[in-house]
Amino acid sequence: MDIKSPFNKFGQKVLLALCLSLIGTSVLATDLSHYLRPSEIPQPDNNRMTPERIELGKMLFFDPRLSGSNWISCATCHNPGLGWSDGLPTAIGHGQKILRRSTPTILNTAYQPLQLWDGRARSLEKQALGPIEDEGEMAQRLHKSEDRSHGLIDELNALKGYRDAFETAYPGEGITKKTIAKALSSFERTIVSTDAPFDRWIKGDKKAMSKSALRGFTLFEGKANCAKCHSNFNFTDNGFHNIGLEDATDAGRYAIRKVKILIGAFKTPTLRDIALTAPYMHNGAYTTLEEVIEHYNVGGISKENISPNIKKLNLSNSEKSDLVVFLKSLTGKPSPITYPMLPVE
Amino acid sequence: MKQKYLFNIMFIGLTMIFTTTAFSEEYVIDQHNKSFQLGGKKIEAITIKAGDTIRFKNEDPFFHNIFSLSDLKTFDLGSFPKGQSKTVTFDKAGLAEVECAIHPEMYMEVSVQ
């Protein structure tokens, strides 16, 4: 599988330079090359992506037997048909338990140095087993335990289809916590955004964005202050901010790093495919992008420990509308995905 | 005799203050492009002497919040915008890990000798 981006970095820059020189709008007067797609998908040296590893990871991702109930797969919450999320305000886990945080999309997680809303996992490999073992989420045991006669690794080892797939993907390494995490991560790294109207526009297609969307982009970078945090290709600074949501019960990043500014702070989510990933915010507080814009327009609801980036914006109704149109221009046509056949023996 | 003793104590004290002031240095570490930089170059580690000071200066157009939870030196400089700076004096030998709370990819080690 070719894991290189189809867009050559040099070619992108040339096109962007042409775009900048030919179109003299105020929006294009600045250097926008930081919005270009990186030339390669980041991947660690000890888990380079191969077709075999990706295919194995895909099987595991869609296999409900990864959960203690044999009923919840990774794809149950990270549903490709719903923007790799679940369309719910907050996730539903093992035993139909409603969890306190929303399911983040896994689109473009390959580009994120820290995973999960509070950033507690420093790589996809370190994140992959977390939900599987979490009592509230998939409630699985990796090894046999007092309450289970056999664990996930035993279950996978019992299936020739999985034994062969692991041996092909990770020769001689066997079915272990490490190889399960590596395979899942390999598949997740393939889940990347496709070109959205914004990408086509930034590469020179002047018709790709409407005038309203262009006005929205100018606001996004200026008056509305969005780009302070939603920056670069993935529209995130990979940072943590308290944005003034009413949610006194969740400490957020502060549980990981005891620094005052992190009380109630959560990772800046990507805005890629934003039209597909409602509801929004770590607690699913808003169901529409209009509500999100209004939240920022009033400078947040709760002022307790709020980020200094959040201020009243005084946006007009048409400005709010333009911002929403721009945000929707960050949504591409999702790549079709085929459901894998899962080993039964 | 007593006066001479006091004079000697004062002399030693002043000498110690003078030498500490004379030899302690201030390093300016910029926060630029979400990285720690010294003299325009990204750094991930710096070696200083006990008594030296680091001035953390924000050169990015957004807030940073520099902190350390290390045993050697625990501090939280709070969030501050572009153009502002805050200082930390490292008075004991050891190793301190310094990060930005907002942007955790910003990380550096301060080795104090």
Interface residues (C-beta under 8 A of the other chain):
Chain A: P113 L114 G119 K228 C229 D237 N238 G239 F240 H241 R253 R257 K258 V259 K260 I261 L262 A265 S307 P308 N309
Chain B: K34 P61 F62 F63 N65 F67 L69 D76 G78 S79 P81 E99 A101 I102 H103 P104 E105
